[in-house]
Amino acid sequence: MLRTILLVIVLLIVIAIALVSLGVVNLRQGGDGTVSIQTRDVEMGTTTTNVEIPVVRMENRTVEVPAIGVTGDNAQAPAAANAQ
């Protein structure tokens, strides 16, 4: 439990350092010792751009597939066994 709490605290500190270093959050200290925090506006949304997308095409090919054959007195004809 203690390790989990320490891990969360460390992650919060790392995130805070990343935000300050990327310029998303600015910390400024005034002449009288006060600290002000200024944040930038973050915009989220969508935009239209051209990208390459892999496309799956269906095509008919003749391939060999496994087949099972039954021989004997109790064997049914293949057409009767596959009838729908």
PDB file of N, CA, C and O in Angstrom:
ATOM      1  N   MET A   1       0.826  -1.192   0.000  1.00  0.00           N
ATOM      2  CA  MET A   1       0.000   0.000   0.000  1.00  0.00           C
ATOM      3  C   MET A   1       0.872   1.258   0.000  1.00  0.00           C
ATOM      4  O   MET A   1       0.593   2.219  -0.716  1.00  0.00           O
ATOM      5  N   LEU A   2       1.912   1.235   0.800  1.00  0.00           N
ATOM      6  CA  LEU A   2       2.806   2.393   0.881  1.00  0.00           C
ATOM      7  C   LEU A   2       3.542   2.601  -0.436  1.00  0.00           C
ATOM      8  O   LEU A   2       3.762   3.734  -0.864  1.00  0.00           O
ATOM      9  N   ARG A   3       3.923   1.494  -1.076  1.00  0.00           N
ATOM     10  CA  ARG A   3       4.597   1.605  -2.369  1.00  0.00           C
ATOM     11  C   ARG A   3       3.680   2.248  -3.410  1.00  0.00           C
ATOM     12  O   ARG A   3       4.130   3.052  -4.226  1.00  0.00           O
ATOM     13  N   THR A   4       2.408   1.896  -3.380  1.00  0.00           N
ATOM     14  CA  THR A   4       1.450   2.460  -4.326  1.00  0.00           C
ATOM     15  C   THR A   4       1.309   3.961  -4.127  1.00  0.00           C
ATOM     16  O   THR A   4       1.285   4.718  -5.098  1.00  0.00           O
ATOM     17  N   ILE A   5       1.218   4.389  -2.898  1.00  0.00           N
ATOM     18  CA  ILE A   5       1.096   5.823  -2.594  1.00  0.00           C
ATOM     19  C   ILE A   5       2.348   6.563  -3.048  1.00  0.00           C
ATOM     20  O   ILE A   5       2.256   7.636  -3.644  1.00  0.00           O
ATOM     21  N   LEU A   6       3.515   5.994  -2.767  1.00  0.00           N
ATOM     22  CA  LEU A   6       4.763   6.630  -3.191  1.00  0.00           C
ATOM     23  C   LEU A   6       4.868   6.681  -4.713  1.00  0.00           C
ATOM     24  O   LEU A   6       5.355   7.667  -5.266  1.00  0.00           O
ATOM     25  N   LEU A   7       4.418   5.636  -5.391  1.00  0.00           N
ATOM     26  CA  LEU A   7       4.441   5.620  -6.845  1.00  0.00           C
ATOM     27  C   LEU A   7       3.533   6.697  -7.425  1.00  0.00           C
ATOM     28  O   LEU A   7       3.905   7.361  -8.392  1.00  0.00           O
ATOM     29  N   VAL A   8       2.355   6.877  -6.853  1.00  0.00           N
ATOM     30  CA  VAL A   8       1.433   7.911  -7.323  1.00  0.00           C
ATOM     31  C   VAL A   8       2.042   9.300  -7.110  1.00  0.00           C
ATOM     32  O   VAL A   8       1.936  10.163  -7.981  1.00  0.00           O
ATOM     33  N   ILE A   9       2.668   9.515  -5.971  1.00  0.00           N
ATOM     34  CA  ILE A   9       3.302  10.810  -5.695  1.00  0.00           C
ATOM     35  C   ILE A   9       4.431  11.077  -6.678  1.00  0.00           C
ATOM     36  O   ILE A   9       4.567  12.192  -7.182  1.00  0.00           O
ATOM     37  N   VAL A  10       5.241  10.059  -6.953  1.00  0.00           N
ATOM     38  CA  VAL A  10       6.347  10.221  -7.904  1.00  0.00           C
ATOM     39  C   VAL A  10       5.809  10.514  -9.298  1.00  0.00           C
ATOM     40  O   VAL A  10       6.359  11.362 -10.001  1.00  0.00           O
ATOM     41  N   LEU A  11       4.747   9.831  -9.711  1.00  0.00           N
ATOM     42  CA  LEU A  11       4.164  10.088 -11.022  1.00  0.00           C
ATOM     43  C   LEU A  11       3.612  11.506 -11.120  1.00  0.00           C
ATOM     44  O   LEU A  11       3.774  12.157 -12.152  1.00  0.00           O
ATOM     45  N   LEU A  12       2.970  11.991 -10.078  1.00  0.00           N
ATOM     46  CA  LEU A  12       2.465  13.360 -10.082  1.00  0.00           C
ATOM     47  C   LEU A  12       3.600  14.373 -10.192  1.00  0.00           C
ATOM     48  O   LEU A  12       3.468  15.382 -10.884  1.00  0.00           O
ATOM     49  N   ILE A  13       4.700  14.109  -9.521  1.00  0.00           N
ATOM     50  CA  ILE A  13       5.855  15.011  -9.588  1.00  0.00           C
ATOM     51  C   ILE A  13       6.442  14.998 -10.996  1.00  0.00           C
ATOM     52  O   ILE A  13       6.789  16.052 -11.530  1.00  0.00           O
ATOM     53  N   VAL A  14       6.557  13.817 -11.603  1.00  0.00           N
ATOM     54  CA  VAL A  14       7.097  13.718 -12.959  1.00  0.00           C
ATOM     55  C   VAL A  14       6.181  14.435 -13.958  1.00  0.00           C
ATOM     56  O   VAL A  14       6.664  15.117 -14.861  1.00  0.00           O
ATOM     57  N   ILE A  15       4.876  14.283 -13.798  1.00  0.00           N
ATOM     58  CA  ILE A  15       3.932  14.975 -14.680  1.00  0.00           C
ATOM     59  C   ILE A  15       4.041  16.482 -14.507  1.00  0.00           C
ATOM     60  O   ILE A  15       4.018  17.221 -15.491  1.00  0.00           O
ATOM     61  N   ALA A  16       4.159  16.941 -13.276  1.00  0.00           N
ATOM     62  CA  ALA A  16       4.303  18.381 -13.025  1.00  0.00           C
ATOM     63  C   ALA A  16       5.584  18.920 -13.653  1.00  0.00           C
ATOM     64  O   ALA A  16       5.573  19.997 -14.248  1.00  0.00           O
ATOM     65  N   ILE A  17       6.676  18.192 -13.529  1.00  0.00           N
ATOM     66  CA  ILE A  17       7.943  18.630 -14.128  1.00  0.00           C
ATOM     67  C   ILE A  17       7.814  18.677 -15.649  1.00  0.00           C
ATOM     68  O   ILE A  17       8.318  19.604 -16.284  1.00  0.00           O
ATOM     69  N   ALA A  18       7.140  17.683 -16.240  1.00  0.00           N
ATOM     70  CA  ALA A  18       6.958  17.666 -17.692  1.00  0.00           C
ATOM     71  C   ALA A  18       6.113  18.847 -18.155  1.00  0.00           C
ATOM     72  O   ALA A  18       6.429  19.465 -19.171  1.00  0.00           O
ATOM     73  N   LEU A  19       5.041  19.173 -17.426  1.00  0.00           N
ATOM     74  CA  LEU A  19       4.192  20.303 -17.803  1.00  0.00           C
ATOM     75  C   LEU A  19       4.950  21.623 -17.728  1.00  0.00           C
ATOM     76  O   LEU A  19       4.779  22.486 -18.589  1.00  0.00           O
ATOM     77  N   VAL A  20       5.774  21.784 -16.718  1.00  0.00           N
ATOM     78  CA  VAL A  20       6.549  23.020 -16.588  1.00  0.00           C
ATOM     79  C   VAL A  20       7.610  23.088 -17.676  1.00  0.00           C
ATOM     80  O   VAL A  20       7.825  24.147 -18.265  1.00  0.00           O
ATOM     81  N   SER A  21       8.280  21.964 -17.953  1.00  0.00           N
ATOM     82  CA  SER A  21       9.356  21.990 -18.949  1.00  0.00           C
ATOM     83  C   SER A  21       8.816  22.166 -20.366  1.00  0.00           C
ATOM     84  O   SER A  21       9.504  22.734 -21.214  1.00  0.00           O
ATOM     85  N   LEU A  22       7.602  21.693 -20.644  1.00  0.00           N
ATOM     86  CA  LEU A  22       7.004  21.870 -21.972  1.00  0.00           C
ATOM     87  C   LEU A  22       6.358  23.240 -22.132  1.00  0.00           C
ATOM     88  O   LEU A  22       5.944  23.592 -23.237  1.00  0.00           O
ATOM     89  N   GLY A  23       6.262  24.003 -21.087  1.00  0.00           N
ATOM     90  CA  GLY A  23       5.711  25.346 -21.175  1.00  0.00           C
ATOM     91  C   GLY A  23       4.210  25.414 -21.056  1.00  0.00           C
ATOM     92  O   GLY A  23       3.623  26.472 -21.280  1.00  0.00           O
ATOM     93  N   VAL A  24       3.567  24.309 -20.707  1.00  0.00           N
ATOM     94  CA  VAL A  24       2.119  24.330 -20.530  1.00  0.00           C
ATOM     95  C   VAL A  24       1.773  25.095 -19.255  1.00  0.00           C
ATOM     96  O   VAL A  24       0.762  25.795 -19.202  1.00  0.00           O
ATOM     97  N   VAL A  25       2.607  24.962 -18.239  1.00  0.00           N
ATOM     98  CA  VAL A  25       2.405  25.663 -16.972  1.00  0.00           C
ATOM     99  C   VAL A  25       3.625  26.542 -16.721  1.00  0.00           C
ATOM    100  O   VAL A  25       4.758  26.069 -16.802  1.00  0.00           O
ATOM    101  N   ASN A  26       3.399  27.817 -16.417  1.00  0.00           N
ATOM    102  CA  ASN A  26       4.488  28.746 -16.082  1.00  0.00           C
ATOM    103  C   ASN A  26       4.392  29.120 -14.612  1.00  0.00           C
ATOM    104  O   ASN A  26       3.341  29.549 -14.137  1.00  0.00           O
ATOM    105  N   LEU A  27       5.484  28.956 -13.906  1.00  0.00           N
ATOM    106  CA  LEU A  27       5.559  29.362 -12.503  1.00  0.00           C
ATOM    107  C   LEU A  27       6.381  30.641 -12.432  1.00  0.00           C
ATOM    108  O   LEU A  27       7.510  30.690 -12.920  1.00  0.00           O
ATOM    109  N   ARG A  28       5.809  31.679 -11.821  1.00  0.00           N
ATOM    110  CA  ARG A  28       6.515  32.950 -11.675  1.00  0.00           C
ATOM    111  C   ARG A  28       6.481  33.369 -10.212  1.00  0.00           C
ATOM    112  O   ARG A  28       5.445  33.321  -9.549  1.00  0.00           O
ATOM    113  N   GLN A  29       7.653  33.782  -9.731  1.00  0.00           N
ATOM    114  CA  GLN A  29       7.743  34.238  -8.348  1.00  0.00           C
ATOM    115  C   GLN A  29       7.819  35.756  -8.344  1.00  0.00           C
ATOM    116  O   GLN A  29       8.654  36.358  -9.019  1.00  0.00           O
ATOM    117  N   GLY A  30       6.923  36.360  -7.562  1.00  0.00           N
ATOM    118  CA  GLY A  30       6.888  37.811  -7.470  1.00  0.00           C
ATOM    119  C   GLY A  30       7.937  38.340  -6.510  1.00  0.00           C
ATOM    120  O   GLY A  30       8.605  37.571  -5.818  1.00  0.00           O
ATOM    121  N   GLY A  31       8.078  39.652  -6.474  1.00  0.00           N
ATOM    122  CA  GLY A  31       9.058  40.297  -5.606  1.00  0.00           C
ATOM    123  C   GLY A  31       8.751  40.112  -4.127  1.00  0.00           C
ATOM    124  O   GLY A  31       9.667  40.123  -3.305  1.00  0.00           O
ATOM    125  N   ASP A  32       7.492  39.944  -3.777  1.00  0.00           N
ATOM    126  CA  ASP A  32       7.126  39.783  -2.372  1.00  0.00           C
ATOM    127  C   ASP A  32       7.064  38.311  -1.958  1.00  0.00           C
ATOM    128  O   ASP A  32       6.567  38.005  -0.874  1.00  0.00           O
ATOM    129  N   GLY A  33       7.555  37.398  -2.792  1.00  0.00           N
ATOM    130  CA  GLY A  33       7.608  35.982  -2.431  1.00  0.00           C
ATOM    131  C   GLY A  33       6.401  35.177  -2.860  1.00  0.00           C
ATOM    132  O   GLY A  33       6.339  33.972  -2.614  1.00  0.00           O
ATOM    133  N   THR A  34       5.440  35.824  -3.497  1.00  0.00           N
ATOM    134  CA  THR A  34       4.270  35.069  -3.943  1.00  0.00           C
ATOM    135  C   THR A  34       4.589  34.341  -5.246  1.00  0.00           C
ATOM    136  O   THR A  34       5.415  34.787  -6.042  1.00  0.00           O
ATOM    137  N   VAL A  35       3.931  33.238  -5.438  1.00  0.00           N
ATOM    138  CA  VAL A  35       4.131  32.439  -6.643  1.00  0.00           C
ATOM    139  C   VAL A  35       2.825  32.454  -7.435  1.00  0.00           C
ATOM    140  O   VAL A  35       1.757  32.169  -6.894  1.00  0.00           O
ATOM    141  N   SER A  36       2.920  32.787  -8.706  1.00  0.00           N
ATOM    142  CA  SER A  36       1.731  32.751  -9.556  1.00  0.00           C
ATOM    143  C   SER A  36       1.908  31.666 -10.610  1.00  0.00           C
ATOM    144  O   SER A  36       3.003  31.442 -11.125  1.00  0.00           O
ATOM    145  N   ILE A  37       0.822  31.013 -10.908  1.00  0.00           N
ATOM    146  CA  ILE A  37       0.832  29.947 -11.902  1.00  0.00           C
ATOM    147  C   ILE A  37       0.011  30.406 -13.088  1.00  0.00           C
ATOM    148  O   ILE A  37      -1.152  30.781 -12.945  1.00  0.00           O
ATOM    149  N   GLN A  38       0.624  30.375 -14.264  1.00  0.00           N
ATOM    150  CA  GLN A  38      -0.064  30.741 -15.486  1.00  0.00           C
ATOM    151  C   GLN A  38      -0.110  29.506 -16.383  1.00  0.00           C
ATOM    152  O   GLN A  38       0.901  28.835 -16.586  1.00  0.00           O
ATOM    153  N   THR A  39      -1.275  29.223 -16.905  1.00  0.00           N
ATOM    154  CA  THR A  39      -1.423  28.071 -17.789  1.00  0.00           C
ATOM    155  C   THR A  39      -1.828  28.531 -19.175  1.00  0.00           C
ATOM    156  O   THR A  39      -2.462  29.574 -19.339  1.00  0.00           O
ATOM    157  N   ARG A  40      -1.460  27.751 -20.156  1.00  0.00           N
ATOM    158  CA  ARG A  40      -1.865  28.035 -21.534  1.00  0.00           C
ATOM    159  C   ARG A  40      -3.159  27.291 -21.814  1.00  0.00           C
ATOM    160  O   ARG A  40      -3.455  26.267 -21.198  1.00  0.00           O
ATOM    161  N   ASP A  41      -3.919  27.828 -22.753  1.00  0.00           N
ATOM    162  CA  ASP A  41      -5.135  27.149 -23.172  1.00  0.00           C
ATOM    163  C   ASP A  41      -4.771  25.961 -24.051  1.00  0.00           C
ATOM    164  O   ASP A  41      -3.945  26.067 -24.957  1.00  0.00           O
ATOM    165  N   VAL A  42      -5.384  24.866 -23.774  1.00  0.00           N
ATOM    166  CA  VAL A  42      -5.176  23.657 -24.569  1.00  0.00           C
ATOM    167  C   VAL A  42      -6.412  23.449 -25.421  1.00  0.00           C
ATOM    168  O   VAL A  42      -7.528  23.368 -24.908  1.00  0.00           O
ATOM    169  N   GLU A  43      -6.207  23.363 -26.721  1.00  0.00           N
ATOM    170  CA  GLU A  43      -7.321  23.171 -27.644  1.00  0.00           C
ATOM    171  C   GLU A  43      -7.308  21.738 -28.142  1.00  0.00           C
ATOM    172  O   GLU A  43      -6.272  21.200 -28.531  1.00  0.00           O
ATOM    173  N   MET A  44      -8.480  21.139 -28.117  1.00  0.00           N
ATOM    174  CA  MET A  44      -8.617  19.784 -28.629  1.00  0.00           C
ATOM    175  C   MET A  44      -9.694  19.792 -29.692  1.00  0.00           C
ATOM    176  O   MET A  44     -10.677  20.525 -29.584  1.00  0.00           O
ATOM    177  N   GLY A  45      -9.515  18.994 -30.700  1.00  0.00           N
ATOM    178  CA  GLY A  45     -10.503  18.927 -31.758  1.00  0.00           C
ATOM    179  C   GLY A  45     -10.020  18.026 -32.871  1.00  0.00           C
ATOM    180  O   GLY A  45      -9.143  17.186 -32.672  1.00  0.00           O
ATOM    181  N   THR A  46     -10.589  18.204 -34.021  1.00  0.00           N
ATOM    182  CA  THR A  46     -10.206  17.397 -35.168  1.00  0.00           C
ATOM    183  C   THR A  46      -9.810  18.308 -36.317  1.00  0.00           C
ATOM    184  O   THR A  46     -10.198  19.475 -36.371  1.00  0.00           O
ATOM    185  N   THR A  47      -9.042  17.760 -37.220  1.00  0.00           N
ATOM    186  CA  THR A  47      -8.650  18.473 -38.414  1.00  0.00           C
ATOM    187  C   THR A  47      -8.655  17.479 -39.570  1.00  0.00           C
ATOM    188  O   THR A  47      -8.547  16.271 -39.356  1.00  0.00           O
ATOM    189  N   THR A  48      -8.775  17.973 -40.765  1.00  0.00           N
ATOM    190  CA  THR A  48      -8.794  17.119 -41.940  1.00  0.00           C
ATOM    191  C   THR A  48      -7.409  17.102 -42.563  1.00  0.00           C
ATOM    192  O   THR A  48      -6.824  18.155 -42.818  1.00  0.00           O
ATOM    193  N   THR A  49      -6.891  15.921 -42.804  1.00  0.00           N
ATOM    194  CA  THR A  49      -5.582  15.775 -43.431  1.00  0.00           C
ATOM    195  C   THR A  49      -5.573  14.494 -44.254  1.00  0.00           C
ATOM    196  O   THR A  49      -6.411  13.616 -44.050  1.00  0.00           O
ATOM    197  N   ASN A  50      -4.642  14.387 -45.169  1.00  0.00           N
ATOM    198  CA  ASN A  50      -4.528  13.195 -46.009  1.00  0.00           C
ATOM    199  C   ASN A  50      -3.532  12.229 -45.385  1.00  0.00           C
ATOM    200  O   ASN A  50      -2.399  12.602 -45.079  1.00  0.00           O
ATOM    201  N   VAL A  51      -3.956  11.001 -45.201  1.00  0.00           N
ATOM    202  CA  VAL A  51      -3.091   9.956 -44.671  1.00  0.00           C
ATOM    203  C   VAL A  51      -3.267   8.702 -45.515  1.00  0.00           C
ATOM    204  O   VAL A  51      -4.279   8.530 -46.194  1.00  0.00           O
ATOM    205  N   GLU A  52      -2.266   7.828 -45.462  1.00  0.00           N
ATOM    206  CA  GLU A  52      -2.363   6.558 -46.159  1.00  0.00           C
ATOM    207  C   GLU A  52      -2.967   5.535 -45.211  1.00  0.00           C
ATOM    208  O   GLU A  52      -2.507   5.372 -44.081  1.00  0.00           O
ATOM    209  N   ILE A  53      -3.996   4.850 -45.678  1.00  0.00           N
ATOM    210  CA  ILE A  53      -4.677   3.855 -44.869  1.00  0.00           C
ATOM    211  C   ILE A  53      -4.590   2.515 -45.587  1.00  0.00           C
ATOM    212  O   ILE A  53      -4.920   2.431 -46.770  1.00  0.00           O
ATOM    213  N   PRO A  54      -4.150   1.461 -44.891  1.00  0.00           N
ATOM    214  CA  PRO A  54      -4.129   0.153 -45.539  1.00  0.00           C
ATOM    215  C   PRO A  54      -5.550  -0.318 -45.837  1.00  0.00           C
ATOM    216  O   PRO A  54      -6.456  -0.156 -45.019  1.00  0.00           O
ATOM    217  N   VAL A  55      -5.730  -0.903 -47.023  1.00  0.00           N
ATOM    218  CA  VAL A  55      -7.049  -1.329 -47.464  1.00  0.00           C
ATOM    219  C   VAL A  55      -7.034  -2.845 -47.650  1.00  0.00           C
ATOM    220  O   VAL A  55      -6.101  -3.403 -48.227  1.00  0.00           O
ATOM    221  N   VAL A  56      -8.066  -3.488 -47.161  1.00  0.00           N
ATOM    222  CA  VAL A  56      -8.209  -4.927 -47.336  1.00  0.00           C
ATOM    223  C   VAL A  56      -9.148  -5.163 -48.511  1.00  0.00           C
ATOM    224  O   VAL A  56     -10.280  -4.679 -48.520  1.00  0.00           O
ATOM    225  N   ARG A  57      -8.671  -5.905 -49.494  1.00  0.00           N
ATOM    226  CA  ARG A  57      -9.482  -6.210 -50.667  1.00  0.00           C
ATOM    227  C   ARG A  57      -9.837  -7.683 -50.651  1.00  0.00           C
ATOM    228  O   ARG A  57      -9.023  -8.530 -50.282  1.00  0.00           O
ATOM    229  N   MET A  58     -11.056  -7.975 -51.055  1.00  0.00           N
ATOM    230  CA  MET A  58     -11.498  -9.357 -51.169  1.00  0.00           C
ATOM    231  C   MET A  58     -11.243  -9.816 -52.597  1.00  0.00           C
ATOM    232  O   MET A  58     -11.580  -9.109 -53.547  1.00  0.00           O
ATOM    233  N   GLU A  59     -10.652 -10.991 -52.752  1.00  0.00           N
ATOM    234  CA  GLU A  59     -10.438 -11.558 -54.074  1.00  0.00           C
ATOM    235  C   GLU A  59     -10.580 -13.067 -53.964  1.00  0.00           C
ATOM    236  O   GLU A  59     -10.310 -13.660 -52.919  1.00  0.00           O
ATOM    237  N   ASN A  60     -11.005 -13.668 -55.051  1.00  0.00           N
ATOM    238  CA  ASN A  60     -11.188 -15.115 -55.088  1.00  0.00           C
ATOM    239  C   ASN A  60      -9.908 -15.780 -55.566  1.00  0.00           C
ATOM    240  O   ASN A  60      -9.326 -15.380 -56.574  1.00  0.00           O
ATOM    241  N   ARG A  61      -9.479 -16.790 -54.838  1.00  0.00           N
ATOM    242  CA  ARG A  61      -8.308 -17.566 -55.211  1.00  0.00           C
ATOM    243  C   ARG A  61      -8.640 -19.041 -55.040  1.00  0.00           C
ATOM    244  O   ARG A  61      -9.479 -19.411 -54.219  1.00  0.00           O
ATOM    245  N   THR A  62      -7.987 -19.857 -55.809  1.00  0.00           N
ATOM    246  CA  THR A  62      -8.131 -21.297 -55.665  1.00  0.00           C
ATOM    247  C   THR A  62      -6.960 -21.801 -54.833  1.00  0.00           C
ATOM    248  O   THR A  62      -5.802 -21.690 -55.235  1.00  0.00           O
ATOM    249  N   VAL A  63      -7.274 -22.348 -53.688  1.00  0.00           N
ATOM    250  CA  VAL A  63      -6.247 -22.869 -52.792  1.00  0.00           C
ATOM    251  C   VAL A  63      -6.631 -24.274 -52.367  1.00  0.00           C
ATOM    252  O   VAL A  63      -7.789 -24.678 -52.469  1.00  0.00           O
ATOM    253  N   GLU A  64      -5.640 -25.010 -51.890  1.00  0.00           N
ATOM    254  CA  GLU A  64      -5.906 -26.345 -51.374  1.00  0.00           C
ATOM    255  C   GLU A  64      -6.276 -26.226 -49.906  1.00  0.00           C
ATOM    256  O   GLU A  64      -5.587 -25.570 -49.125  1.00  0.00           O
ATOM    257  N   VAL A  65      -7.381 -26.875 -49.545  1.00  0.00           N
ATOM    258  CA  VAL A  65      -7.832 -26.864 -48.154  1.00  0.00           C
ATOM    259  C   VAL A  65      -7.924 -28.297 -47.663  1.00  0.00           C
ATOM    260  O   VAL A  65      -8.115 -29.209 -48.468  1.00  0.00           O
ATOM    261  N   PRO A  66      -7.795 -28.514 -46.386  1.00  0.00           N
ATOM    262  CA  PRO A  66      -7.895 -29.879 -45.874  1.00  0.00           C
ATOM    263  C   PRO A  66      -9.301 -30.431 -46.083  1.00  0.00           C
ATOM    264  O   PRO A  66     -10.290 -29.704 -45.986  1.00  0.00           O
ATOM    265  N   ALA A  67      -9.372 -31.717 -46.370  1.00  0.00           N
ATOM    266  CA  ALA A  67     -10.656 -32.376 -46.566  1.00  0.00           C
ATOM    267  C   ALA A  67     -10.647 -33.692 -45.801  1.00  0.00           C
ATOM    268  O   ALA A  67      -9.608 -34.338 -45.666  1.00  0.00           O
ATOM    269  N   ILE A  68     -11.791 -34.074 -45.313  1.00  0.00           N
ATOM    270  CA  ILE A  68     -11.924 -35.325 -44.568  1.00  0.00           C
ATOM    271  C   ILE A  68     -12.874 -36.227 -45.338  1.00  0.00           C
ATOM    272  O   ILE A  68     -13.973 -35.818 -45.713  1.00  0.00           O
ATOM    273  N   GLY A  69     -12.441 -37.448 -45.566  1.00  0.00           N
ATOM    274  CA  GLY A  69     -13.297 -38.406 -46.246  1.00  0.00           C
ATOM    275  C   GLY A  69     -13.598 -39.575 -45.314  1.00  0.00           C
ATOM    276  O   GLY A  69     -12.743 -39.982 -44.527  1.00  0.00           O
ATOM    277  N   VAL A  70     -14.803 -40.111 -45.401  1.00  0.00           N
ATOM    278  CA  VAL A  70     -15.216 -41.242 -44.568  1.00  0.00           C
ATOM    279  C   VAL A  70     -15.617 -42.365 -45.503  1.00  0.00           C
ATOM    280  O   VAL A  70     -16.389 -42.162 -46.441  1.00  0.00           O
ATOM    281  N   THR A  71     -15.097 -43.531 -45.246  1.00  0.00           N
ATOM    282  CA  THR A  71     -15.482 -44.692 -46.040  1.00  0.00           C
ATOM    283  C   THR A  71     -16.051 -45.753 -45.120  1.00  0.00           C
ATOM    284  O   THR A  71     -15.709 -45.797 -43.938  1.00  0.00           O
ATOM    285  N   GLY A  72     -16.882 -46.577 -45.626  1.00  0.00           N
ATOM    286  CA  GLY A  72     -17.453 -47.654 -44.831  1.00  0.00           C
ATOM    287  C   GLY A  72     -18.930 -47.803 -45.110  1.00  0.00           C
ATOM    288  O   GLY A  72     -19.478 -47.108 -45.964  1.00  0.00           O
ATOM    289  N   ASP A  73     -19.586 -48.714 -44.387  1.00  0.00           N
ATOM    290  CA  ASP A  73     -20.996 -48.998 -44.597  1.00  0.00           C
ATOM    291  C   ASP A  73     -21.896 -47.864 -44.124  1.00  0.00           C
ATOM    292  O   ASP A  73     -22.948 -47.648 -44.727  1.00  0.00           O
ATOM    293  N   ASN A  74     -21.532 -47.127 -43.069  1.00  0.00           N
ATOM    294  CA  ASN A  74     -22.378 -46.076 -42.498  1.00  0.00           C
ATOM    295  C   ASN A  74     -22.103 -44.698 -43.102  1.00  0.00           C
ATOM    296  O   ASN A  74     -22.674 -43.703 -42.655  1.00  0.00           O
ATOM    297  N   ALA A  75     -21.254 -44.632 -44.090  1.00  0.00           N
ATOM    298  CA  ALA A  75     -20.883 -43.342 -44.682  1.00  0.00           C
ATOM    299  C   ALA A  75     -22.014 -42.786 -45.532  1.00  0.00           C
ATOM    300  O   ALA A  75     -22.671 -43.517 -46.273  1.00  0.00           O
ATOM    301  N   GLN A  76     -22.231 -41.482 -45.413  1.00  0.00           N
ATOM    302  CA  GLN A  76     -23.245 -40.818 -46.230  1.00  0.00           C
ATOM    303  C   GLN A  76     -22.573 -40.208 -47.440  1.00  0.00           C
ATOM    304  O   GLN A  76     -21.363 -39.982 -47.439  1.00  0.00           O
ATOM    305  N   ALA A  77     -23.335 -39.947 -48.447  1.00  0.00           N
ATOM    306  CA  ALA A  77     -22.807 -39.286 -49.635  1.00  0.00           C
ATOM    307  C   ALA A  77     -22.477 -37.839 -49.273  1.00  0.00           C
ATOM    308  O   ALA A  77     -23.199 -37.235 -48.480  1.00  0.00           O
ATOM    309  N   PRO A  78     -21.403 -37.264 -49.832  1.00  0.00           N
ATOM    310  CA  PRO A  78     -21.036 -35.882 -49.514  1.00  0.00           C
ATOM    311  C   PRO A  78     -22.135 -34.888 -49.789  1.00  0.00           C
ATOM    312  O   PRO A  78     -22.274 -33.924 -49.037  1.00  0.00           O
ATOM    313  N   ALA A  79     -22.934 -35.077 -50.842  1.00  0.00           N
ATOM    314  CA  ALA A  79     -23.980 -34.118 -51.147  1.00  0.00           C
ATOM    315  C   ALA A  79     -25.072 -34.161 -50.091  1.00  0.00           C
ATOM    316  O   ALA A  79     -25.634 -33.121 -49.746  1.00  0.00           O
ATOM    317  N   ALA A  80     -25.383 -35.342 -49.571  1.00  0.00           N
ATOM    318  CA  ALA A  80     -26.401 -35.446 -48.547  1.00  0.00           C
ATOM    319  C   ALA A  80     -25.928 -34.898 -47.209  1.00  0.00           C
ATOM    320  O   ALA A  80     -26.725 -34.350 -46.447  1.00  0.00           O
ATOM    321  N   ALA A  81     -24.663 -35.036 -46.920  1.00  0.00           N
ATOM    322  CA  ALA A  81     -24.118 -34.562 -45.652  1.00  0.00           C
ATOM    323  C   ALA A  81     -24.053 -33.043 -45.613  1.00  0.00           C
ATOM    324  O   ALA A  81     -24.180 -32.455 -44.540  1.00  0.00           O
ATOM    325  N   ASN A  82     -23.859 -32.394 -46.755  1.00  0.00           N
ATOM    326  CA  ASN A  82     -23.712 -30.947 -46.806  1.00  0.00           C
ATOM    327  C   ASN A  82     -24.986 -30.240 -47.244  1.00  0.00           C
ATOM    328  O   ASN A  82     -24.991 -29.023 -47.426  1.00  0.00           O
ATOM    329  N   ALA A  83     -26.077 -31.006 -47.416  1.00  0.00           N
ATOM    330  CA  ALA A  83     -27.326 -30.388 -47.885  1.00  0.00           C
ATOM    331  C   ALA A  83     -27.881 -29.448 -46.821  1.00  0.00           C
ATOM    332  O   ALA A  83     -27.764 -29.707 -45.623  1.00  0.00           O
ATOM    333  N   GLN A  84     -28.483 -28.362 -47.273  1.00  0.00           N
ATOM    334  CA  GLN A  84     -29.013 -27.394 -46.315  1.00  0.00           C
ATOM    335  C   GLN A  84     -30.503 -27.289 -46.419  1.00  0.00           C
ATOM    336  O   GLN A  84     -31.120 -26.518 -45.685  1.00  0.00           O
TER     337      GLN A  84
END
